[in-house]
Amino acid sequence: MFREGIGEGTFTGYHPWVNLTYYIFAVGLTILTLSPWFLAATFVMAWMYSLLLRGREVVKINLILSLWIFVIMGALNLFFSHEGVTVLCYIGDNAITAEALAYGISAGIMLVSVILWFSSFNVIMSAEKLIFIFGRALPVLGLTLSMVFRYVPLLKQRFADIRMGQACLAKAEKPGYLQKVRQFGREVSILISWSLESSIESADSMEARGYGLPGRTSFHLYRFTGRDGRMLAAMILLGGFTAACLIGGTAKVQFYPEHIVPAFDPMTGAALACYCLLLALPILIDIHGELRWRRFDSAM
């Protein structure tokens, strides 16, 4: 149904502070615990939201990213950390332990989840929203963040344009390996020159408009409504309860010297339920909004 992705869904229409609060809790709680239940929840929800917003085009990218991070994190911790009591084998005098492997996999899942959350963050939090949030208190930070999150898709688009232009100018015969390397270097050089020139123009434009000067006002269409207040309150309650439980030691996992996962008690279940509901809120909102829009569209 959503194979092509919905792009900016209903959740994007909420106030920027609501959007930012969601990602603060999503990313913050992800890095707060290495519990397998919470890691599984954030990994699945991050994947689902990324697919919902961007469609099937991100499946290959997410799979490659996930596999490489799992392999790298697992191998690094496996071969550089030799703590743990469950020895799998020996490489020379170095013990390869199950505890080191478990920690590497858990850290890999956490890192992949954070990257996937920022993938959807780039869709939801536009440059205008970041400038609106940080523009008055921290104008330089707001502008820097907006440019950082905008630059990855912008550079991809520019590189595609440069490659297309260079292909139109290239000779008909197929170049060899050295010619391909030389051509790639030429395209990267053009991209860097274009980006630097564009950065200088942006800086001059923002300076001419008085960005960051005291008393400067800016136009925006964001209004904090009752819908935003209810959503923000729900996020704070769910995220606050989950954070309090995790900080208090709920679902705390021990890896060294022995891998010990605590029992799934009622407090852990309550915290996990609140966490899953918190992460699922924008997914449910966007699916409901998309289905409602399609019903209206088909009825016309």
Secondary structure, DSSP 8 states (H G I E B T S, - for coil): --TT--SS-GGGGS-HHHHHHHHHHHHHHHTT---HHHHHHHHHHHHHHHHHHHTTHHHHHHHHHHHHHHHHHHHHHHHH----S-EEEEETTEEEEHHHHHHHHHHHHHHHHHHHHHHHHHHHS-HHHHHHHHTTT-HHHHHHHHHHHHHHHHHHHHHHHHHHHHHHHS-SS---HHHHHHHHHHHHHHHHHHHHHHHHHHHHHHHHTTTT-TT----------HHHHHHHHHHHHHHHHHHHHHHTTTT--B-SSS-B-----HHHHHHHHHHHHHHHHHHHHHHHHHHHHHHHHHH-
